[in-house]
Amino acid sequence: MNTKAELVFFAKWLRAPFRVASVTPSGARLARAMAAGLPDGEGLVIELGGGTGPVTQALLEAGVAPADLLVIERDRHFHRLLSQRFPGISVLLGDAFDLESLVEARGKRDSVRAIVSGLPMVPMGAKDQLRILRQALALTGGRGPFVQFSYGLASPIKPSVKADLGLSSRCVAQVWRNVPPARVWVYERDPATDH
């Protein structure tokens, strides 16, 4: 990641700390750990909050085909940057709260393999977390996975949200050499769970 991108990211965080997940972009190690949380198989991978693109790059390096990657970014500057940096993938200017309608507009609703999120989930209320996760589960056939990173020790998804949706969570990576250190969480629902 270059210094210019880091400065832009930091400036965005200063202006809206609850809309940008961190003071710096995700490091390469964290990005690779998130990509490693994907299940094997085919289908669309949706990245929420692409920022400056480190996770996008890691997903491509992990073997996700450009045609199978959809990035949703609501910040116009980051959207433009991602579109220029990754001309072979679909980068949509939109909000994760409109996830289902954005994916449906692309005609790919039935083929979603996983959702990878760089959204700032910790400061979100339960209602907002539920709104995003319900859509993510609907798109992935009711199971997930939903891959999320966090800088805290605890799961970034509130216990009440996990209980309401019947989600299990597991920390799949602890990335000490990220600034700040981060954890990667995978959320899934047991197929026998009826929600």
C-alpha positions as a Markdown table, in Angstrom:
| # | Residue | x | y | z |
|---|---|---|---|---|
| 1 | Met | 0.0 | 0.0 | 0.0 |
| 2 | Asn | 1.4 | 3.4 | -0.9 |
| 3 | Thr | 1.6 | 6.4 | 1.4 |
| 4 | Lys | -0.8 | 8.4 | -0.6 |
| 5 | Ala | -3.5 | 5.8 | -0.2 |
| 6 | Glu | -2.8 | 5.6 | 3.5 |
| 7 | Leu | -3.2 | 9.3 | 3.9 |
| 8 | Val | -6.4 | 9.4 | 2.0 |
| 9 | Phe | -7.7 | 6.5 | 4.1 |
| 10 | Phe | -6.7 | 8.3 | 7.3 |
| 11 | Ala | -8.4 | 11.6 | 6.2 |
| 12 | Lys | -11.6 | 9.7 | 5.4 |
| 13 | Trp | -11.5 | 8.1 | 8.9 |
| 14 | Leu | -10.9 | 11.5 | 10.6 |
| 15 | Arg | -14.0 | 12.9 | 8.9 |
| 16 | Ala | -16.2 | 9.9 | 9.6 |
| 17 | Pro | -14.7 | 7.4 | 12.1 |
| 18 | Phe | -17.9 | 5.3 | 12.3 |
| 19 | Arg | -18.1 | 4.9 | 8.5 |
| 20 | Val | -14.5 | 3.9 | 7.9 |
| 21 | Ala | -13.4 | 0.8 | 9.8 |
| 22 | Ser | -9.8 | 1.9 | 10.6 |
| 23 | Val | -7.3 | 4.7 | 10.5 |
| 24 | Thr | -5.3 | 2.7 | 7.9 |
| 25 | Pro | -6.1 | 0.3 | 5.1 |
| 26 | Ser | -6.0 | -3.4 | 5.9 |
| 27 | Gly | -2.5 | -4.8 | 5.7 |
| 28 | Ala | -1.5 | -7.5 | 3.3 |
| 29 | Arg | -1.4 | -10.2 | 6.0 |
| 30 | Leu | -4.9 | -9.4 | 7.2 |
| 31 | Ala | -6.2 | -9.2 | 3.6 |
| 32 | Arg | -4.7 | -12.7 | 2.9 |
| 33 | Ala | -6.2 | -14.1 | 6.1 |
| 34 | Met | -9.6 | -12.8 | 5.0 |
| 35 | Ala | -9.3 | -14.4 | 1.6 |
| 36 | Ala | -8.2 | -17.7 | 3.3 |
| 37 | Gly | -11.6 | -17.7 | 5.1 |
| 38 | Leu | -13.5 | -18.3 | 1.8 |
| 39 | Pro | -15.0 | -21.8 | 1.2 |
| 40 | Asp | -13.8 | -23.8 | -1.8 |
| 41 | Gly | -16.0 | -23.8 | -4.8 |
| 42 | Glu | -17.5 | -21.6 | -7.4 |
| 43 | Gly | -19.7 | -18.6 | -7.4 |
| 44 | Leu | -19.7 | -14.9 | -6.8 |
| 45 | Val | -17.7 | -13.5 | -3.9 |
| 46 | Ile | -19.0 | -10.1 | -2.7 |
| 47 | Glu | -16.7 | -7.7 | -0.9 |
| 48 | Leu | -18.4 | -5.0 | 1.3 |
| 49 | Gly | -16.4 | -1.9 | 1.8 |
| 50 | Gly | -13.5 | -2.3 | -0.6 |
| 51 | Gly | -11.7 | 0.9 | 0.6 |
| 52 | Thr | -8.3 | 1.1 | -1.2 |
| 53 | Gly | -8.3 | -2.5 | -2.3 |
| 54 | Pro | -6.0 | -4.7 | -0.2 |
| 55 | Val | -8.6 | -7.3 | 0.4 |
| 56 | Thr | -9.7 | -7.1 | -3.3 |
| 57 | Gln | -6.1 | -7.8 | -4.3 |
| 58 | Ala | -5.9 | -10.7 | -1.9 |
| 59 | Leu | -9.1 | -12.3 | -3.1 |
| 60 | Leu | -7.8 | -12.1 | -6.7 |
| 61 | Glu | -4.5 | -13.6 | -5.6 |
| 62 | Ala | -6.3 | -16.4 | -3.8 |
| 63 | Gly | -7.9 | -17.5 | -7.1 |
| 64 | Val | -11.2 | -15.6 | -7.2 |
| 65 | Ala | -11.8 | -14.9 | -10.9 |
| 66 | Pro | -12.3 | -11.2 | -11.7 |
| 67 | Ala | -15.7 | -12.1 | -13.2 |
| 68 | Asp | -16.6 | -13.8 | -9.9 |
| 69 | Leu | -15.8 | -10.8 | -7.7 |
| 70 | Leu | -18.2 | -7.9 | -6.9 |
| 71 | Val | -17.1 | -5.1 | -4.7 |
| 72 | Ile | -19.5 | -2.7 | -3.1 |
| 73 | Glu | -18.2 | 0.6 | -1.9 |
| 74 | Arg | -20.3 | 3.6 | -0.8 |
| 75 | Asp | -17.5 | 6.3 | -0.8 |
| 76 | Arg | -17.2 | 7.9 | -4.2 |
| 77 | His | -13.4 | 8.5 | -3.9 |
| 78 | Phe | -12.7 | 4.8 | -2.9 |
| 79 | His | -15.1 | 3.6 | -5.6 |
| 80 | Arg | -13.2 | 5.6 | -8.3 |
| 81 | Leu | -9.9 | 4.4 | -6.9 |
| 82 | Leu | -11.0 | 0.7 | -7.0 |
| 83 | Ser | -12.5 | 1.0 | -10.5 |
| 84 | Gln | -9.1 | 2.4 | -11.7 |
| 85 | Arg | -7.0 | -0.1 | -9.8 |
| 86 | Phe | -9.1 | -3.2 | -10.8 |
| 87 | Pro | -10.6 | -2.5 | -14.2 |
| 88 | Gly | -11.5 | -6.2 | -14.7 |
| 89 | Ile | -13.9 | -6.5 | -11.8 |
| 90 | Ser | -17.3 | -5.1 | -11.0 |
| 91 | Val | -17.1 | -2.3 | -8.5 |
| 92 | Leu | -20.5 | -0.8 | -7.5 |
| 93 | Leu | -21.1 | 2.5 | -5.9 |
| 94 | Gly | -23.7 | 1.6 | -3.3 |
| 95 | Asp | -24.4 | 0.9 | 0.3 |
| 96 | Ala | -24.3 | -2.5 | 2.0 |
| 97 | Phe | -27.7 | -1.8 | 3.5 |
| 98 | Asp | -29.0 | -2.2 | -0.1 |
| 99 | Leu | -27.0 | -5.4 | -0.7 |
| 100 | Glu | -29.7 | -7.6 | -2.1 |
| 101 | Ser | -31.0 | -5.0 | -4.6 |
| 102 | Leu | -27.5 | -4.2 | -5.8 |
| 103 | Val | -26.7 | -7.9 | -6.4 |
| 104 | Glu | -30.1 | -8.5 | -8.0 |
| 105 | Ala | -29.5 | -5.6 | -10.4 |
| 106 | Arg | -26.3 | -7.4 | -11.5 |
| 107 | Gly | -28.4 | -10.6 | -12.2 |
| 108 | Lys | -26.2 | -12.8 | -9.9 |
| 109 | Arg | -28.4 | -13.4 | -6.9 |
| 110 | Asp | -28.4 | -17.3 | -7.2 |
| 111 | Ser | -24.7 | -17.8 | -7.4 |
| 112 | Val | -23.2 | -16.1 | -4.3 |
| 113 | Arg | -20.5 | -18.2 | -2.6 |
| 114 | Ala | -19.5 | -15.9 | 0.2 |
| 115 | Ile | -19.6 | -12.3 | 1.6 |
| 116 | Val | -16.3 | -10.7 | 2.7 |
| 117 | Ser | -16.8 | -7.6 | 4.8 |
| 118 | Gly | -14.5 | -4.7 | 5.7 |
| 119 | Leu | -17.4 | -2.8 | 7.2 |
| 120 | Pro | -17.1 | -1.2 | 10.7 |
| 121 | Met | -19.4 | -3.6 | 12.4 |
| 122 | Val | -18.4 | -2.9 | 16.0 |
| 123 | Pro | -20.0 | 0.6 | 16.3 |
| 124 | Met | -23.2 | -0.5 | 14.4 |
| 125 | Gly | -26.3 | -1.2 | 16.4 |
| 126 | Ala | -28.0 | -4.6 | 16.4 |
| 127 | Lys | -30.7 | -3.4 | 14.0 |
| 128 | Asp | -28.1 | -2.4 | 11.4 |
| 129 | Gln | -26.1 | -5.6 | 11.8 |
| 130 | Leu | -29.2 | -7.6 | 11.4 |
| 131 | Arg | -30.2 | -5.7 | 8.3 |
| 132 | Ile | -26.9 | -6.5 | 6.6 |
| 133 | Leu | -26.5 | -10.1 | 7.8 |
| 134 | Arg | -30.1 | -11.0 | 6.8 |
| 135 | Gln | -29.4 | -9.9 | 3.3 |
| 136 | Ala | -26.0 | -11.7 | 3.3 |
| 137 | Leu | -27.6 | -14.9 | 4.4 |
| 138 | Ala | -30.4 | -14.6 | 1.9 |
| 139 | Leu | -27.8 | -14.2 | -0.9 |
| 140 | Thr | -25.7 | -17.2 | 0.2 |
| 141 | Gly | -28.6 | -19.6 | 0.4 |
| 142 | Gly | -29.3 | -19.1 | 4.1 |
| 143 | Arg | -25.9 | -20.4 | 5.4 |
| 144 | Gly | -23.1 | -17.9 | 4.8 |
| 145 | Pro | -20.2 | -17.7 | 5.2 |
| 146 | Phe | -19.9 | -14.0 | 6.1 |
| 147 | Val | -16.2 | -13.2 | 6.7 |
| 148 | Gln | -15.5 | -10.2 | 8.8 |
| 149 | Phe | -12.4 | -8.7 | 10.5 |
| 150 | Ser | -12.2 | -6.9 | 13.8 |
| 151 | Tyr | -9.6 | -5.2 | 15.9 |
| 152 | Gly | -11.1 | -6.3 | 19.2 |
| 153 | Leu | -10.8 | -9.6 | 20.9 |
| 154 | Ala | -14.5 | -10.4 | 20.9 |
| 155 | Ser | -16.7 | -11.1 | 17.9 |
| 156 | Pro | -17.7 | -7.9 | 16.2 |
| 157 | Ile | -21.3 | -9.3 | 15.6 |
| 158 | Lys | -23.4 | -8.8 | 18.7 |
| 159 | Pro | -24.5 | -11.9 | 20.6 |
| 160 | Ser | -28.1 | -10.9 | 20.2 |
| 161 | Val | -27.7 | -10.8 | 16.4 |
| 162 | Lys | -26.0 | -14.1 | 16.3 |
| 163 | Ala | -28.7 | -15.7 | 18.4 |
| 164 | Asp | -31.5 | -14.1 | 16.4 |
| 165 | Leu | -30.0 | -15.4 | 13.1 |
| 166 | Gly | -28.8 | -18.8 | 14.5 |
| 167 | Leu | -25.2 | -18.0 | 13.6 |
| 168 | Ser | -22.1 | -19.7 | 14.7 |
| 169 | Ser | -18.9 | -17.8 | 14.8 |
| 170 | Arg | -15.3 | -18.8 | 14.8 |
| 171 | Cys | -12.1 | -16.8 | 14.8 |
| 172 | Val | -10.1 | -18.3 | 11.9 |
| 173 | Ala | -7.0 | -16.0 | 12.1 |
| 174 | Gln | -5.2 | -13.7 | 14.5 |
| 175 | Val | -3.0 | -11.3 | 12.5 |
| 176 | Trp | -0.6 | -9.8 | 15.0 |
| 177 | Arg | 1.5 | -8.1 | 12.3 |
| 178 | Asn | -1.4 | -5.9 | 11.1 |
| 179 | Val | -1.6 | -2.3 | 12.3 |
| 180 | Pro | -3.5 | -2.5 | 14.6 |
| 181 | Pro | -3.6 | -6.3 | 15.2 |
| 182 | Ala | -6.7 | -7.9 | 13.9 |
| 183 | Arg | -8.8 | -11.1 | 14.0 |
| 184 | Val | -10.7 | -12.7 | 11.1 |
| 185 | Trp | -14.1 | -14.1 | 12.0 |
| 186 | Val | -16.3 | -16.5 | 9.9 |
| 187 | Tyr | -20.1 | -16.6 | 10.6 |
| 188 | Glu | -22.3 | -19.4 | 9.3 |
| 189 | Arg | -25.6 | -20.9 | 10.1 |
| 190 | Asp | -26.2 | -24.6 | 10.6 |
| 191 | Pro | -28.4 | -25.8 | 7.7 |
| 192 | Ala | -30.7 | -27.4 | 10.2 |
| 193 | Thr | -31.4 | -24.1 | 11.8 |
| 194 | Asp | -34.8 | -22.7 | 10.9 |
| 195 | His | -34.9 | -18.9 | 10.8 |
